[in-house]
Structures are given as C-alpha cells and as structure tokens.
C-alpha cells in the first residue's frame, strides 16, 4: 500500500485508499466477477502459485475488488493487513482457527454477541479450544482468568446490546504481559469513531454487514492486523478453507465506506437525543448509551472514542409482554435484528440475537425479558421518537 494513504484523514482514506485504476481509466472502482485468471506462461503460473511472484491466482483468495476493500479498511484501521470474509462470524472463525490449535484457551468478555458464544462453546470445544468468560469492565477478572495456555483475549466494545465499554489500553497491556493477543470487535464504532490498534489491540474484527455497508445490502466480514498473524495465518486459513467475500459484496462495502464518516456522525447525533428522551420516560427503567453521563463507562468512552455510536438499548417496565407491545406498536422502525443501517431498527434481544443462549447465560449478559435494542438510523429524530412513543405510551 502507498505510504501517502497513512497521511490522509479517515474520511479521505474511506474514499480514496486502495484503488488502482485499470487501463480503462475508470473513476469508480470496478467489480471483477471472475473465478480465475489467465497467466502469460506456465512459468508465471508456477511463480504465482508458489508465492514467488505476487498477483491474482484464484478469486477464493485473490480478487482485485476484494483487495481494494481490504487495503482501504486496513489503512483506515491503521493495520498492515486485512482479510475480507463472507460474514462477521466467519471473520471470528477465521481468526480463531488461523491462530489457535488444540489445547489453547480464550478469555472472552461475557458481553459478546450470542452467535459468538455458540461458536466458542459448541464448536471450538470440539477441536480442543476452551473459553472462559469474564465481566467486560473488570480488569482483575480478566487477569485471574488467564492461564498458561491462554492465547487470545476477545471482546466487543461497545458491547452488544448493553453498550458496555472495555478499556482497550489496559487490556492490551495485560494481554501482552501474559503473551496473549488482544482481539477487539470494532463493529459498533468502526474506524470512524474508534481505532483499537492505535490503543494497543493486535487484531480488529468487523461485521462489514453493519455500519461499513450502512444500508443493509450485503453480508461480509473482515479481520485487520499485522502482516504475520493476519496477513499470513488468518489469510492462510481463508485461502484453504474458503470463507471468502464475493467481489460484488466487496464493491458494495467500498461504496459504503465512502459515506462512513458522515453516517456515523448522523447516527451519533440522533442516538444521544433518543437516549435522553428514553431516560426521562416513566415506562423505562434503565437506558444504556455511552453518551449519557449516567453510563458507567461514560468517561472511558469519551477517552477512547471520538463518538458514542448509534446503538441505544433500554429496559422497560413489564417484561417481555411490554417489550413486544412497544415493538408491535411501531409503524416506521424496522423490526429486524440487523443493525448499522440508515433505517432505524428495533429488536428484542432475549428472543432474537441472544435467543439461543440459556436463560442463565442471558441474565449473566444482563439481557432481561424487558430489554430492547434500537439501532438508531439517520431519519428525522422527531419521527424516531414519535414512533417509539406509540408503544411506550401503551406500557
């Protein structure tokens, strides 16, 4: 990648980084919908396959459109390498299977996505990889959980759906002192609001499906980090196992990145206004949003993020019945478990995103039956509030 990219601001990187124009002189990035590539000679084919000469080989692991997305996101996150994957979950899987082996141990925050818990507990255990869970914001508990065979510390910050903030710098220092890698899921903030690698993390995970796309169009994921762990080990797993991003999806994500900064600013502006409204509503017990001074890690969020994000979660009086009533009385908000869209979405985590967890696991994660999550879009904030008020007025 060209060094000049590193001198640009994140907004400029999101529009310009990684693009290599073809002889056609196109202004927008092209899509390369090809499975394979033609070599000039048998010798060139052999040199490409052996790795002696760089270049395209097969679109499972080398595609110009996907490469442009990878290089752009790597620059934006401040990493050396990026591996694009078929989904956010395949990014996590590729990281774990690319870097871990039988007998290794993960220490994970308890406040992670439900499917990630299932991956760790049900599937990685089949291959002799065990996971221990700790409270996200308690550094002492993280340290206690680390064993001689611990290789990864894993977390999401802000967490889904309680928006709990982890101290990335402190966890990076702990991880490195114990010979571990720190893996941070940066899905909620994106590089527009938070740079985990600059705070000491080793690897950043993304579900590109969310804010990187921003309009709910495609599924994809990404792993960003250094040339060795990501550029060789995670890439090596993807090359062999094939959880690859399609060229079309990569092109959509490139278009999404171009507007990332202005979208994240709009999400943040709407989210704080919605959080303040909910905080004053009599039907609401608790509001979870890092931008509120009442949030337990508000000061930490201000320190390591440049904005507070677009996710507002809250617990209402009346449990599941009341929560479903709120959802069913909305007319504009989309009832869907996806997030990061320009359209505001609402979901009941206990029966959707975290529904496969046991009741005990949900309670450990702080997800009660009266808990709702709103991914605040960029519509007029008065319309968002009015739509939610229809349901809340029934409680």
Buried (B, 14 or more C-beta within 10 A) or exposed (E): BEEEBEEBEBBBBBBBBBBEEEEEEEEEBBBBEBEEBEBEEEEEBEBBEEEEEEEBBBBBBBBBBBBBBBBBBBBBBBBBBBBBBBBBBBBBBBBBBBBBEEEBBBBBBBBBBBBBBBBBBEEBEEEEBBBBBBBBBBBEBBBEBBEEEBBBBBBBBBBBBBBBBBBBBBBBBBBBEBEBBBBBBBBBBBBBBBBBBBBBBBBBBBBBBBBBBBBBBBBBBBBBBBEEBBBEBBBBBBBEBEBBBBBBBBBBBBBBBBBBBEBBBBBBBBBBBBBBBBBEBEBBBBBBBBBBEEBEBBEBBBEBBBBBBBBBBBBBEBBBEBBBBBBEBBEBBBEBBBBBBBBBBBBBBBBBBBEEBEEEBBEBBBBBBBBBBBBBBBBEBEBBBEBBBBBBEEB
